[in-house]
Amino acid sequence: MKSSLELSTNERLALRRLANERGLSLDEAAAAALRDWLISNGYLELEHELAADAETAGNA
């Protein structure tokens, strides 16, 4: 899905700093920032890396 956003000058500069820091394009940086925000605010759940039938070590 392709979206467009109207960003303020400060928001564009912050996005450019994030992109440069992470070595990403502006689109990739915007997607990463949005994904991080969605996860940290509970709107997007992390995918679990363990399969349901994977063995685990230790006791609960």
N, C-alpha and C positions, 0 to 999 in steps of 0.2 A: 504494500500500500504506500503510495506516495502522498505526502502531505506538505503543505506550506504554512509557515508561521510568520507573523509580523513580529519582529524582535526590536526592542529598544537598542540604542547604541551600546549601553552598558551590558545588555544581555548578549549582543553579538560579540563584543570584546571578550566577555567571559567564556563564551563558547569557543572562540578562536584560541584562547589560552588553554582550555581543556583539550582541544584537538591537537595543539602543538605538544602539550605535555605527554599525551598518550600516543602520539604518532598516528592520529586518525584524520580522516576527512571531516569536514564540518557536519555532513549528514551522519557519519558514524558516531561522532562525538555527541550530537543531539540525541540520537537513538540510545546511546550508552547512558547519558545523563537522565533521560526519561525512564529507562529501564531501572536504573539505580533508585530513582525517586519512587517509582511504582512498587518496587520490592520493599524499600525501607518504610513505606507507609501502608503496607499490607494489601495493596491492590493487585499484586502479582506474586504468586508463590514461586519459590525456587524449585527447579526440578531436582528430585533426589537422584544422587549419583549411584546409589545401590539399587540393584534389581530386587524385586520382591522375594526371589528365591536365593539370594546371596547369603552366604554364611557370615556370621559376625562372631567376634571373639569377646570373651568377658561375660560378666554377669550383671544383670540389672538389679 
